[in-house]
Amino acid sequence: MDFDTAATPAKPTLHLLCGKIASGKSTLSAKLGASPGCVIVSEDHWLASLYADEMQSVADYVQYSSRLRSAMKPHLVALLNAGLSVVLDFPANTRKQREWMMGIIKESGADNRLHYLKVSDEVCRARLHARNAEGTHDFAATDQQFDIITSYFSEPTVDEGFNIIEHL
């Protein structure tokens, strides 16, 4: 039997998204996820499906997001180990969130791309107001929630080990 060793598939990639609320993470996620052999896993979709009625505050989000990450990690590793690339539409906005994501990369051996959307607070806030008015997003954050969540934001740094791609 002849095996074509030149047809070795590319290493699967975990695409990560870092950016403030309404910076364009989900829009970029959809573009990246349109590639063949790639799936999108969206935190907002899962949280809205599982916990929409229970999520009333930022503290609730932190609690339910943590539960979701615990449940998702083995699934994400399995998808990557199966050769699929994954667009992880979860915020990579704090060092702790990124450490969890690096754990997936290390466990699966996947390649990674951390897409950092550098968008000003003013632009994000304007987009958030427009998105809330449209009513098409799973969650409608208030200005106060935007401020609280943004206060925890930390830019990714090269020492964290990611392949960072900046989107201005």
C-alpha positions as CSV (number, residue, x, y, z in Angstrom):
1,M,0.0,0.0,0.0
2,D,1.3,3.5,-0.9
3,F,0.8,6.3,1.5
4,D,1.1,9.9,0.3
5,T,3.3,11.5,3.1
6,A,3.2,14.8,1.3
7,A,-0.5,15.2,2.1
8,T,0.0,15.6,5.9
9,P,-2.7,17.9,7.1
10,A,-1.8,21.3,8.7
11,K,-1.6,21.4,12.4
12,P,-5.0,22.5,13.9
13,T,-5.2,26.1,15.2
14,L,-6.9,27.5,18.2
15,H,-8.0,31.0,17.3
16,L,-8.5,33.3,20.3
17,L,-10.1,36.7,20.5
18,C,-9.1,39.5,22.8
19,G,-11.0,42.8,22.8
20,K,-13.4,44.9,24.8
21,I,-17.1,44.5,24.6
22,A,-18.3,45.4,21.0
23,S,-14.8,45.5,19.7
24,G,-15.7,43.1,16.9
25,K,-14.8,39.7,18.4
26,S,-17.9,37.9,17.2
27,T,-17.7,39.5,13.7
28,L,-14.1,38.4,13.3
29,S,-15.0,35.0,14.8
30,A,-17.6,34.5,12.0
31,K,-15.0,35.3,9.3
32,L,-12.3,33.0,10.8
33,G,-14.9,30.2,11.3
34,A,-15.8,30.3,7.6
35,S,-12.6,28.4,6.8
36,P,-12.9,24.8,5.9
37,G,-12.1,22.4,8.8
38,C,-12.8,25.1,11.4
39,V,-15.6,25.3,14.0
40,I,-16.7,28.3,16.1
41,V,-17.5,27.8,19.8
42,S,-19.2,30.9,21.2
43,E,-19.4,31.6,24.9
44,D,-22.3,34.0,24.5
45,H,-24.4,31.4,22.6
46,W,-23.7,28.7,25.3
47,L,-24.3,31.0,28.2
48,A,-27.5,32.3,26.7
49,S,-28.7,28.8,26.0
50,L,-27.8,27.4,29.5
51,Y,-28.0,30.3,31.9
52,A,-29.9,33.3,30.4
53,D,-32.4,33.5,33.2
54,E,-29.8,33.2,36.0
55,M,-27.4,35.8,34.6
56,Q,-28.4,39.1,36.2
57,S,-25.0,40.6,37.1
58,V,-21.3,40.6,36.3
59,A,-20.8,38.3,39.2
60,D,-23.3,35.9,37.7
61,Y,-21.4,36.0,34.4
62,V,-18.1,35.2,36.2
63,Q,-19.7,32.2,37.9
64,Y,-21.4,30.7,34.9
65,S,-18.5,31.4,32.5
66,S,-16.2,29.5,34.9
67,R,-18.6,26.5,34.9
68,L,-18.8,26.7,31.1
69,R,-15.0,26.8,30.7
70,S,-14.6,23.7,33.0
71,A,-17.1,21.8,30.9
72,M,-15.7,22.9,27.5
73,K,-12.0,22.3,28.0
74,P,-12.0,18.6,27.3
75,H,-14.4,19.1,24.3
76,L,-12.1,21.8,22.8
77,V,-9.0,19.6,23.3
78,A,-10.9,16.7,21.6
79,L,-11.9,18.9,18.6
80,L,-8.3,20.1,18.2
81,N,-6.9,16.5,18.6
82,A,-9.4,15.4,15.9
83,G,-7.7,17.8,13.5
84,L,-10.3,20.6,13.5
85,S,-9.3,24.2,14.0
86,V,-11.4,26.1,16.6
87,V,-12.4,29.7,16.8
88,L,-12.9,30.1,20.5
89,D,-15.3,33.1,20.8
90,F,-14.6,33.5,24.5
91,P,-13.0,36.7,25.7
92,A,-9.2,36.4,26.1
93,N,-9.3,39.7,28.0
94,T,-7.6,38.8,31.3
95,R,-4.4,36.9,32.0
96,K,-6.4,34.3,33.9
97,Q,-8.7,33.7,30.9
98,R,-5.6,33.4,28.6
99,E,-4.0,31.0,31.0
100,W,-7.0,28.7,30.7
101,M,-6.7,29.0,26.9
102,M,-3.0,28.2,27.0
103,G,-3.8,25.1,28.9
104,I,-6.0,23.9,26.0
105,I,-3.1,24.7,23.6
106,K,-0.6,22.8,25.7
107,E,-2.9,19.8,26.2
108,S,-3.8,19.5,22.5
109,G,-0.5,20.5,21.0
110,A,-2.4,22.9,18.6
111,D,-1.1,26.0,17.0
112,N,-2.6,29.3,18.2
113,R,-3.5,32.8,17.0
114,L,-4.5,35.4,19.5
115,H,-6.4,38.0,17.6
116,Y,-6.2,41.3,19.5
117,L,-8.8,43.8,18.5
118,K,-7.4,47.2,19.6
119,V,-10.5,49.4,19.5
120,S,-11.0,52.5,21.7
121,D,-13.6,52.6,24.5
122,E,-15.5,55.3,22.6
123,V,-15.9,53.2,19.5
124,C,-16.8,50.1,21.5
125,R,-19.4,52.0,23.5
126,A,-21.0,53.4,20.3
127,R,-21.1,49.9,18.8
128,L,-22.6,48.5,22.0
129,H,-25.4,51.1,21.9
130,A,-26.1,50.3,18.3
131,R,-26.0,46.5,19.0
132,N,-28.3,46.9,22.0
133,A,-30.8,49.0,19.9
134,E,-30.8,46.3,17.2
135,G,-31.5,43.5,19.8
136,T,-29.7,40.9,17.8
137,H,-27.0,40.0,20.3
138,D,-27.5,37.3,23.0
139,F,-26.7,39.9,25.8
140,A,-27.3,43.6,26.0
141,A,-24.6,45.1,28.3
142,T,-25.3,48.4,30.0
143,D,-22.8,51.3,30.1
144,Q,-22.2,50.4,33.8
145,Q,-21.5,46.8,32.9
146,F,-19.2,47.9,30.1
147,D,-17.2,50.0,32.6
148,I,-17.0,47.3,35.1
149,I,-15.9,44.6,32.7
150,T,-13.5,46.9,30.9
151,S,-11.8,47.7,34.2
152,Y,-10.5,44.1,34.3
153,F,-9.2,44.2,30.7
154,S,-5.5,43.5,30.3
155,E,-3.6,43.6,27.0
156,P,-1.9,40.4,26.0
157,T,1.9,40.3,26.2
158,V,4.4,38.3,24.2
159,D,5.7,36.6,27.4
160,E,2.3,34.8,27.7
161,G,3.4,32.6,24.7
162,F,0.7,33.4,22.2
163,N,1.1,34.2,18.5
164,I,-0.5,37.7,18.7
165,I,-2.1,39.3,15.7
166,E,-3.2,42.9,16.2
167,H,-6.3,44.2,14.5
168,L,-6.4,48.0,14.6
